[in-house]
Amino acid sequence: MPGVPLSVRETGPDDAPTVVLLHGVGTSGWMWRQLVEALEDELHVLTVDLPGHGRSAATAWVSMQDSAAAVADVIADRAHGGAAHLVGLSLGGYLAADLAATRSPLVPSALVSGVNVLPFPRPRLMRAAGRLMAPLMTSGPVLRANARALRVPPEDLAGYAEAARAMAPGTFVRVGAELMDYRPPAGAASSSSRVLAVAGAKEQDLIVRSLVELARAFPHGRARTVPGVGHAWNGEVPDLFAAVVRAHVGGAPLPDQLVAPPGERLDGGP
């Protein structure tokens, strides 16, 4: 099924491998500004605004399947050689995992960060809380609290607020309802993609505990944690995040700072 058109920003050399950056809910491709600046001289970077977000806000978020098809169209149309390495955080991480499982010929590798594949406690209560919170997501106090949690630097606060306020009404609730029930995609077992499931060591416990299970769903998966940081570690340690992306895309050894979580060997085996 063809995907919906998405807004895409393109930078980098014409002959370099392509990396597609997939953002979290309630923001846009804007969140990757530092990473784009770090990579754009050496990699072909496509920064996507997902449905319901940023410059794609006029296109409603329908489902993960619909959005994955839209990103697959971006890869087929604009990636060098018709294939792209994926980097996804939070919502973008779920999409990257889904694409690596269902469309692995398009995805040589995927860095998947901040993804939970375990059952949530009290899911009905969490869904109700999400519906109550949705109208407040773009209010000043919530934006400021989220900006602190995401380690948004002062000079970027205006850009963060603009990206958050661009989210189409209803997007937060629809996305949250899908992610509550997310499990490793069925197609992962036959995927050829190299998948790195990673999270800050200070991330939510469910996400940290999901790492090994998500990595083991893929034949070429491995799991790592990043000590001392949380969910938005791309903003906390941007240089390290960029180094991890470079290494994973190039198939090189990962930076020594990354740690194998319990149950995961350093070679990624069981």
LOROKOL-757560 format. One record per residue (C-alpha): z, y, x; residue in three letters. Coordinates in pm, whole numbers, padded with zeros to 5 digits, always signed. Layout:
N
ZYXALA ...
This chain:
270
+00000+00000+00000MET -00091+00336+00157PRO +00194+00572+00227GLY +00238+00929+00114VAL +00127+01210+00351PRO +00404+01335+00579LEU +00452+01647+00789SER +00420+01560+01159VAL +00463+01771+01472ARG +00267+01648+01775GLU +00330+01718+02143THR +00263+01556+02478GLY -00021+01428+02696PRO -00335+01283+02542ASP -00318+00968+02755ASP +00054+00886+02725ALA +00222+00619+02510PRO +00321+00741+02165THR +00679+00772+02044VAL +00757+00843+01678VAL +01093+01012+01606LEU +01263+00937+01272LEU +01552+01161+01163HIS +01868+01111+00955GLY +01930+01194+00590VAL +01993+01558+00508GLY +01812+01697+00810THR +01452+01684+00938SER +01249+01635+01254GLY +01426+01949+01369TRP +01720+01734+01486MET +01506+01598+01771TRP +01441+01939+01932ARG +01625+01859+02256GLN +01471+01513+02285LEU +01120+01648+02229VAL +01172+01903+02505GLU +01291+01627+02739ALA +01002+01389+02669LEU +00699+01601+02584GLU +00566+01625+02941ASP +00554+01246+02983GLU +00514+01091+02636LEU +00301+01160+02330HIS +00564+01252+02070VAL +00517+01252+01692LEU +00813+01407+01511THR +00808+01313+01143VAL +00969+01482+00842ASP +01047+01197+00601LEU +00991+01221+00223PRO +01234+01458+00054GLY +01316+01629+00385HIS +01201+01934+00580GLY +00831+02010+00550ARG +00786+01687+00352SER +01044+01790+00089ALA +00775+01832-00178ALA +00707+01458-00149THR +00986+01271-00328ALA +01180+00994-00159TRP +01088+00684-00361VAL +01208+00393-00149SER +01240+00256+00203MET +00923+00055+00144GLN +00729+00364+00038ASP +00855+00568+00333SER +00788+00287+00581ALA +00429+00271+00455ALA +00397+00646+00508ALA +00524+00622+00867VAL +00291+00325+00929ALA +00002+00548+00819ASP +00111+00813+01069VAL +00109+00550+01346ILE -00231+00412+01248ALA -00385+00759+01220ASP -00228+00949+01510ARG -00067+00716+01764ALA -00254+00641+02084HIS -00408+00296+02056GLY -00281+00267+01697GLY +00070+00167+01804ALA +00393+00360+01865ALA +00743+00313+01999HIS +01000+00416+01736LEU +01324+00607+01783VAL +01541+00627+01470GLY +01893+00753+01408LEU +02086+00685+01087SER +01827+00683+00804LEU +01556+00688+01070GLY +01717+00384+01231GLY +01694+00184+00909TYR +01326+00274+00879LEU +01262+00186+01244ALA +01423-00156+01195ALA +01220-00214+00879ASP +00893-00124+01050LEU +00974-00340+01354ALA +01031-00633+01117ALA +00741-00584+00879THR +00473-00418+01095ARG +00547-00530+01449SER +00180-00507+01567PRO +00216-00130+01521LEU +00557-00115+01690VAL +00587-00237+02052PRO +00950-00126+02060SER +01215+00034+01840ALA +01541+00207+01933LEU +01761+00172+01626VAL +02086+00372+01619SER +02359+00415+01358GLY +02258+00129+01125VAL +02493-00086+00916ASN +02388-00433+00797VAL +02732-00551+00676LEU +02874-00527+00320PRO +03058-00204+00245PHE +03413-00228+00107PRO +03444-00104-00253ARG +03072-00029-00293PRO +03107+00100-00651ARG +03362+00359-00540LEU +03137+00463-00251MET +02837+00504-00481ARG +03044+00720-00717ALA +03167+00931-00425ALA +02808+00976-00306GLY +02701+01106-00647ARG +02992+01350-00649LEU +02920+01471-00298MET +02545+01515-00342ALA +02557+01864-00503PRO +02785+01986-00222LEU +02573+01867+00071MET +02410+02206+00121THR +02720+02419+00060SER +02852+02628+00345GLY +03179+02437+00407PRO +03007+02095+00404VAL +02726+02218+00629LEU +02977+02355+00879ARG +03180+02032+00873ALA +02868+01820+00923ASN +02748+02048+01202ALA +03077+01996+01384ARG +03055+01619+01335ALA +02698+01618+01467LEU +02788+01839+01765ARG +02528+02098+01667VAL +02543+02376+01930PRO +02609+02731+01800PRO +02256+02847+01877GLU +02116+02570+01654ASP +02339+02622+01350LEU +02081+02828+01163ALA +01811+02566+01222GLY +02045+02287+01111TYR +02138+02470+00790ALA +01774+02543+00710GLU +01678+02178+00759ALA +01969+02057+00543ALA +01893+02302+00261ARG +01529+02195+00257ALA +01626+01845+00134MET +01480+01786-00213ALA +01732+01744-00499PRO +01824+01382-00561GLY +01720+01262-00215THR +02075+01208-00087PHE +02171+00988-00385VAL +01849+00782-00380ARG +01869+00720-00006VAL +02239+00636-00018GLY +02189+00384-00298ALA +01934+00193-00090GLU +02129+00197+00235LEU +02441+00056+00067MET +02264-00278+00025ASP +02067-00283+00353TYR +02056-00613+00543ARG +01840-00727+00840PRO +01480-00740+00711PRO +01349-01087+00634ALA +01047-01040+00861GLY +01261-00974+01168ALA +01261-01341+01272ALA +00887-01335+01341SER +00869-00985+01490SER +00714-00924+01831SER +00884-00583+01868SER +01144-00517+02135ARG +01445-00385+01941VAL +01745-00205+02089LEU +02032-00180+01839ALA +02264+00088+01975VAL +02554+00306+01862ALA +02819+00535+02001GLY +03142+00347+02066ALA +03321+00599+01839LYS +03080+00525+01555GLU +03203+00382+01223GLN +03344+00032+01269ASP +03092-00133+01034LEU +02803+00007+01236ILE +02949-00104+01569VAL +03011-00452+01427ARG +02655-00460+01291SER +02495-00422+01632LEU +02493-00785+01742VAL +02392-00914+01399GLU +02100-00670+01380LEU +01988-00744+01736ALA +02003-01121+01681ARG +01780-01089+01373ALA +01494-01008+01613PHE +01367-01253+01877PRO +01345-00967+02127HIS +01656-00777+02018GLY +01956-00662+02219ARG +02267-00460+02137ALA +02449-00187+02328ARG +02722+00071+02276THR +02755+00413+02438VAL +03115+00485+02546PRO +03287+00806+02443GLY +03045+00923+02173VAL +02993+00888+01799GLY +02717+00875+01541HIS +02512+01173+01661ALA +02513+01084+02029TRP +02165+01233+02070ASN +02341+01570+02045GLY +02656+01476+02237GLU +02480+01335+02546VAL +02116+01446+02512PRO +02023+01366+02872ASP +02153+01009+02841LEU +01980+00965+02505PHE +01650+01074+02662ALA +01706+00839+02957ALA +01766+00547+02720VAL +01445+00628+02530VAL +01244+00644+02853ARG +01384+00313+02977ALA +01339+00129+02649HIS +00984+00256+02595VAL +00889+00165+02951GLY +01059-00176+02947GLY +01282-00066+03237ALA +01654-00143+03289PRO +01877+00060+03059LEU +02115+00318+03208PRO +02436+00169+03346ASP +02648+00373+03104GLN +02549+00147+02814LEU +02782-00144+02740VAL +02714-00480+02575ALA +02936-00516+02264PRO +03154-00826+02212PRO +02936-01131+02152GLY +02633-00989+02334GLU +02529-01086+02685ARG +02381-00823+02917LEU +02047-01005+02905ASP +02048-00971+02524GLY +02100-01343+02465GLY +02347-01497+02223PRO 
